[in-house]
Amino acid sequence: MALLDSQQPVIAIVAGEASGDLLGADIIVSLKKYYPNATFVGIGGERMLAEGFQSWYPMERLSIMGIFEVLKHLFSLLKLRKELISKLILAKPDFFIGIDAPDFNFKVEEALKKAGIFSVHYVGPSVWAWREGRLNTIKHQIDGMLVLFPFEEPYYHKHNIPVKFVGHPLASQILEEDNTLQSRLALGLAADSQVTGILPGSRYAEVNLMIDIYIQVAMNILNEYPKMIFIIPCVNTNLRGRIESAIQLHASAKVNNFKLFDKQSELVIEASDQLMVTSGTAVLEVGLHNKPQLLAIQINPFSYWLMKRLIKIPWVGLPNILAKKEVVKEFIQHEATVQNIYRELRSLIIDEDKRQAQITIFKQQHQLLKQNASDVAALTIINWLKEHK
């Protein structure tokens, strides 16, 4: 494989949050196979730094969620982006990869492309769900798009944007064998326990809206299955406190049936027989672990009203979007009630056919998405660069 013009190329990458840091670290490893003397610069987190990446700014400065938080930090974000663009143009990297963070990265990519620096975006925005018209602007901002799902490619083809489905990194990272017993031992659970996982979300707003409902569902299940253990990963101490207060309020007599863990969401998924989940992306991860599940979400009423009018697809969970049908039962907003969720969870516990129907589709999706994403992404960029020259 021919190297770039320089024997010591500079490759710039910007990742804005933990998931992007993981993708960034993986693609650095893959790019090193072709460019062993490359220098990697830009913005990244701990995983990228561990691969020798030079982060010019702390990644946490980009890890801001929610409209109000973004508005609060808007001036510093705009200032940071302006500085970064100037620094990148001065550094003249051989190419640039913007990982997710579309509101930040597309403007960076646009400025670099105008300056003659080849720019690729990794992880497409959800144009398949809403605002497909964004692609009319995006086509002038980037030289290529790397997407995680096969159904995304046609949208970019329609707008004449170079695109490549690279697969989902989680599909390569998650092993296909059953690790239930090992994970239970790692969490201090008995091997023969009845275990239901609860993934209430990673942001306070979503946990706050769903956790009381989940604990009440759990209490209903405990009336029939008194030995059931409910395990919950807690992203931080703030969320742990909110979850503990919900357990005290609704389940004080059964507090020993609830086990909380600091982070360790992957072990919680693997140790569970079935799960209740509050995130479209987490539903994909649970599916890749071949675990039966349901999806339940409540959000701010105004946000829900707005999304109902903008979103074009009937599902939230990625396994359902991939299958183009409801594989995982979804309870959205007013449907996310204690009684509805309890009925579905009970059904998942007792109905083996229903469990196997989900698992069969999850296994098919695992094979579809297992494409060695970072290697495919690196090779695609190299081929695009050849064509560009």
MARBAZA-491198 format. One line per 10 residues: number of its first residue (from 0); their letters; for each residue x, y, z of C-alpha. Coordinates in nm, 3 decimals, padded with zeros to 5 digits. Layout:
NUM	A	X Y Z | ...
This chain:
0	MALLDSQQPV	00.000 00.000 00.000 | 00.150 00.331 -00.108 | 00.198 00.590 00.159 | 00.098 00.954 00.131 | 00.337 01.201 -00.030 | 00.498 01.255 00.310 | 00.679 00.965 00.479 | 00.571 01.114 00.813 | 00.212 01.219 00.749 | 00.002 01.426 00.987
10	IAIVAGEASG	-00.351 01.292 01.033 | -00.602 01.513 01.217 | -00.901 01.373 01.406 | -01.170 01.537 01.621 | -01.388 01.327 01.853 | -01.639 01.492 02.081 | -01.743 01.228 02.335 | -01.665 00.881 02.475 | -01.816 00.686 02.184 | -01.615 00.896 01.937
20	DLLGADIIVS	-01.299 00.846 02.141 | -01.345 00.470 02.106 | -01.395 00.496 01.729 | -01.097 00.729 01.707 | -00.866 00.491 01.895 | -00.972 00.201 01.671 | -00.916 00.389 01.347 | -00.575 00.515 01.466 | -00.470 00.151 01.521 | -00.590 00.064 01.168
30	LKKYYPNATF	-00.428 00.367 01.003 | -00.094 00.287 01.169 | -00.081 -00.032 00.959 | -00.053 00.185 00.647 | 00.115 00.492 00.797 | 00.343 00.363 01.076 | 00.524 00.698 01.105 | 00.212 00.913 01.116 | 00.148 01.182 01.375 | -00.214 01.204 01.497
40	VGIGGERMLA	-00.339 01.541 01.624 | -00.664 01.723 01.703 | -00.913 01.658 01.985 | -00.962 01.320 02.151 | -01.000 01.136 02.479 | -00.812 00.883 02.691 | -00.836 00.591 02.447 | -00.698 00.799 02.159 | -00.423 00.938 02.383 | -00.324 00.582 02.471
50	EGFQSWYPME	-00.256 00.527 02.097 | -00.013 00.821 02.087 | -00.269 01.084 01.981 | -00.187 01.450 02.058 | -00.501 01.625 02.183 | -00.473 02.001 02.153 | -00.775 02.060 02.377 | -00.952 01.846 02.641 | -01.228 01.641 02.475 | -01.460 01.729 02.766
60	RLSIMGIFEV	-01.494 02.079 02.622 | -01.698 01.927 02.337 | -01.893 01.674 02.548 | -02.195 01.896 02.607 | -02.546 01.752 02.581 | -02.884 01.924 02.554 | -02.998 02.252 02.398 | -02.968 02.461 02.713 | -02.619 02.332 02.800 | -02.500 02.403 02.445
70	LKHLFSLLKL	-02.645 02.756 02.458 | -02.473 02.817 02.792 | -02.135 02.720 02.645 | -02.198 02.849 02.291 | -01.946 03.135 02.299 | -01.660 02.916 02.424 | -01.749 02.641 02.171 | -01.746 02.887 01.880 | -01.417 03.034 02.004 | -01.267 02.686 02.036
80	RKELISKLIL	-01.379 02.589 01.686 | -01.233 02.904 01.533 | -00.898 02.843 01.707 | -00.899 02.478 01.606 | -00.967 02.554 01.239 | -00.678 02.805 01.231 | -00.446 02.557 01.400 | -00.543 02.275 01.162 | -00.498 02.486 00.849 | -00.156 02.591 00.980
90	AKPDFFIGID	-00.064 02.225 01.050 | -00.172 02.121 00.698 | -00.268 01.762 00.786 | -00.268 01.507 00.503 | -00.635 01.445 00.580 | -00.895 01.507 00.850 | -01.151 01.276 01.014 | -01.440 01.429 01.208 | -01.600 01.166 01.430 | -01.969 01.225 01.503
100	APDFNFKVEE	-02.030 01.564 01.683 | -02.195 01.693 01.362 | -02.281 02.043 01.485 | -01.914 02.102 01.561 | -01.735 01.891 01.302 | -01.923 01.978 00.982 | -01.813 02.343 01.010 | -01.455 02.233 01.074 | -01.468 02.000 00.773 | -01.616 02.273 00.554
110	ALKKAGIFSV	-01.333 02.515 00.639 | -01.066 02.248 00.584 | -01.215 02.133 00.254 | -01.210 02.492 00.130 | -00.844 02.507 00.235 | -00.772 02.198 00.023 | -00.749 01.948 00.313 | -00.927 01.618 00.240 | -01.203 01.578 00.501 | -01.406 01.271 00.595
120	HYVGPSVWAW	-01.692 01.244 00.843 | -01.730 00.922 01.045 | -02.082 00.836 01.176 | -02.357 00.989 00.967 | -02.622 01.212 01.124 | -02.971 01.059 01.140 | -03.085 01.190 00.800 | -03.287 00.867 00.763 | -03.497 00.973 01.060 | -03.538 01.346 01.001
130	REGRLNTIKH	-03.408 01.645 00.803 | -03.277 01.463 00.497 | -03.245 01.807 00.339 | -02.928 01.860 00.546 | -02.746 01.652 00.285 | -02.769 01.942 00.037 | -02.539 02.135 00.272 | -02.329 01.840 00.391 | -02.224 01.751 00.033 | -02.034 02.082 00.016
140	QIDGMLVLFP	-01.870 02.031 00.358 | -01.707 01.688 00.325 | -01.520 01.467 00.079 | -01.670 01.141 00.208 | -01.900 00.988 00.468 | -01.843 00.668 00.667 | -02.170 00.521 00.800 | -02.243 00.249 01.054 | -02.559 00.100 00.900 | -02.631 -00.032 00.548
150	FEEPYYHKHN	-02.966 00.147 00.516 | -02.785 00.483 00.532 | -02.594 00.453 00.203 | -02.886 00.523 -00.038 | -02.948 00.867 00.118 | -02.593 00.977 00.036 | -02.595 00.817 -00.310 | -02.907 01.020 -00.390 | -02.714 01.338 -00.315 | -02.392 01.224 -00.489
160	IPVKFVGHPL	-02.189 01.212 -00.168 | -01.913 00.946 -00.152 | -02.026 00.703 00.119 | -01.919 00.369 00.265 | -02.099 00.137 00.508 | -01.819 00.022 00.740 | -02.021 -00.174 00.995 | -02.069 -00.102 01.363 | -01.761 -00.124 01.589 | -01.967 -00.279 01.870
170	ASQILEEDNT	-02.045 -00.578 01.647 | -01.673 -00.654 01.620 | -01.602 -00.589 01.987 | -01.888 -00.793 02.135 | -01.818 -01.165 02.142 | -02.088 -01.393 02.009 | -02.051 -01.660 02.278 | -02.266 -01.654 02.594 | -02.085 -01.494 02.889 | -02.381 -01.495 03.129
180	LQSRLALGLA	-02.227 -01.714 03.398 | -01.885 -01.544 03.395 | -02.050 -01.201 03.416 | -02.268 -01.304 03.709 | -01.965 -01.425 03.898 | -01.784 -01.099 03.818 | -02.078 -00.904 03.967 | -02.106 -01.129 04.272 | -02.435 -01.290 04.164 | -02.523 -01.656 04.202
190	ADSQVTGILP	-02.495 -01.850 03.877 | -02.854 -01.977 03.903 | -03.010 -01.638 03.984 | -03.314 -01.503 03.798 | -03.180 -01.169 03.671 | -03.343 -00.872 03.497 | -03.126 -00.579 03.390 | -03.241 -00.218 03.394 | -03.060 00.032 03.171 | -03.233 00.361 03.265
200	GSRYAEVNLM	-03.004 00.582 03.054 | -02.685 00.781 03.097 | -02.831 01.132 03.129 | -03.008 01.263 03.437 | -03.317 01.379 03.246 | -03.396 01.035 03.099 | -03.317 00.848 03.423 | -03.530 01.092 03.621 | -03.833 01.031 03.398 | -03.807 00.649 03.380
210	IDIYIQVAMN	-03.654 00.509 03.700 | -03.967 00.532 03.920 | -04.165 00.350 03.652 | -03.902 00.076 03.621 | -03.886 00.018 03.998 | -04.267 -00.010 04.015 | -04.258 -00.261 03.726 | -03.994 -00.455 03.920 | -04.219 -00.465 04.228 | -04.502 -00.612 04.019
220	ILNEYPKMIF	-04.265 -00.878 03.884 | -04.143 -00.957 04.237 | -04.501 -01.044 04.337 | -04.477 -01.339 04.094 | -04.101 -01.399 04.099 | -03.988 -01.316 04.455 | -03.631 -01.433 04.385 | -03.580 -01.211 04.081 | -03.272 -00.986 04.109 | -03.275 -00.648 03.932
230	IIPCVNTNLR	-02.932 -00.513 03.838 | -02.869 -00.152 03.736 | -02.549 00.020 03.614 | -02.501 00.378 03.740 | -02.303 00.616 03.519 | -02.213 00.851 03.807 | -02.284 00.922 04.175 | -02.556 01.174 04.091 | -02.756 00.915 03.895 | -02.685 00.649 04.156
240	GRIESAIQLH	-02.843 00.873 04.420 | -03.154 00.923 04.206 | -03.188 00.547 04.150 | -03.138 00.470 04.519 | -03.410 00.718 04.615 | -03.654 00.552 04.371 | -03.580 00.211 04.524 | -03.636 00.348 04.875 | -03.963 00.509 04.768 | -04.118 00.217 04.580
250	ASAKVNNFKL	-03.931 -00.094 04.695 | -03.809 -00.040 05.052 | -03.938 -00.386 05.155 | -03.747 -00.553 04.869 | -03.430 -00.348 04.864 | -03.214 -00.662 04.866 | -03.357 -00.761 04.527 | -03.187 -00.459 04.367 | -02.814 -00.445 04.296 | -02.650 -00.123 04.177
260	FDKQSELVIE	-02.310 -00.114 04.004 | -02.083 00.178 03.921 | -02.080 00.179 03.539 | -02.011 -00.184 03.428 | -02.306 -00.170 03.186 | -02.157 -00.444 02.966 | -02.136 -00.687 03.258 | -02.492 -00.597 03.358 | -02.614 -00.674 03.004 | -02.425 -01.004 02.988
270	ASDQLMVTSG	-02.543 -01.114 03.334 | -02.913 -01.051 03.260 | -03.179 -01.290 03.136 | -03.377 -00.996 02.992 | -03.363 -00.617 03.015 | -03.564 -00.295 03.026 | -03.380 -00.029 02.824 | -03.412 00.350 02.778 | -03.199 00.433 02.477 | -03.215 00.355 02.109
280	TAVLEVGLHN	-02.839 00.292 02.092 | -02.829 00.080 02.410 | -03.100 -00.140 02.255 | -02.854 -00.222 01.976 | -02.582 -00.312 02.228 | -02.823 -00.536 02.423 | -02.927 -00.701 02.095 | -02.565 -00.767 01.999 | -02.536 -00.953 02.330 | -02.841 -01.165 02.226
290	KPQLLAIQIN	-03.051 -01.059 02.524 | -03.435 -01.032 02.508 | -03.548 -00.678 02.588 | -03.805 -00.402 02.573 | -03.755 -00.030 02.508 | -03.928 00.242 02.711 | -03.872 00.617 02.684 | -04.027 00.933 02.822 | -03.890 01.275 02.727 | -03.977 01.640 02.780
300	PFSYWLMKRL	-04.335 01.695 02.645 | -04.230 01.978 02.413 | -03.939 01.772 02.274 | -04.180 01.484 02.213 | -04.431 01.713 02.036 | -04.152 01.846 01.814 | -04.004 01.504 01.736 | -04.344 01.360 01.644 | -04.370 01.621 01.371 | -04.014 01.587 01.242
310	IKIPWVGLPN	-03.923 01.218 01.260 | -04.014 01.014 00.953 | -03.965 00.659 01.083 | -04.199 00.464 01.316 | -03.929 00.319 01.545 | -03.669 00.439 01.796 | -03.468 00.123 01.859 | -03.194 00.043 01.608 | -03.277 -00.331 01.589 | -03.627 -00.232 01.475
320	ILAKKEVVKE	-03.494 00.021 01.224 | -03.255 -00.240 01.083 | -03.530 -00.506 01.062 | -03.792 -00.257 00.935 | -04.037 -00.403 01.187 | -04.092 -00.412 01.562 | -03.854 -00.679 01.691 | -03.823 -00.508 02.031 | -04.148 -00.374 02.179 | -04.132 00.005 02.214
330	FIQHEATVQN	-04.319 00.208 02.475 | -04.284 00.576 02.393 | -04.405 00.869 02.609 | -04.766 00.809 02.724 | -04.736 00.437 02.642 | -04.443 00.399 02.884 | -04.666 00.307 03.178 | -04.604 00.066 03.464 | -04.881 -00.166 03.345 | -04.773 -00.176 02.978
340	IYRELRSLII	-04.407 -00.238 03.061 | -04.493 -00.497 03.326 | -04.706 -00.697 03.081 | -04.430 -00.701 02.819 | -04.155 -00.786 03.067 | -04.363 -01.069 03.213 | -04.420 -01.198 02.860 | -04.045 -01.191 02.789 | -03.979 -01.389 03.108 | -04.229 -01.668 03.041
350	DEDKRQAQIT	-04.257 -01.690 02.659 | -03.959 -01.884 02.523 | -04.078 -01.851 02.161 | -04.088 -01.473 02.196 | -03.737 -01.470 02.344 | -03.597 -01.689 02.066 | -03.764 -01.481 01.795 | -03.575 -01.172 01.919 | -03.247 -01.359 01.962 | -03.263 -01.506 01.608
360	IFKQQHQLLK	-03.291 -01.156 01.456 | -03.024 -01.016 01.690 | -02.779 -01.282 01.567 | -02.854 -01.197 01.204 | -02.796 -00.828 01.274 | -02.469 -00.906 01.452 | -02.338 -01.075 01.136 | -02.461 -00.788 00.917 | -02.285 -00.521 01.127 | -01.965 -00.716 01.194
370	QNASDVAALT	-01.752 -00.568 00.918 | -01.426 -00.487 01.101 | -01.533 -00.123 01.099 | -01.202 00.053 01.170 | -01.008 -00.147 00.909 | -01.278 -00.090 00.646 | -01.289 00.281 00.737 | -00.911 00.321 00.707 | -00.890 00.141 00.371 | -01.187 00.340 00.237
380	IINWLKEHK	-01.018 00.671 00.325 | -00.696 00.555 00.156 | -00.885 00.461 -00.161 | -01.075 00.791 -00.163 | -00.745 00.978 -00.130 | -00.607 00.794 -00.435 | -00.915 00.888 -00.639 | -00.898 01.246 -00.511 | -00.540 01.281 -00.636
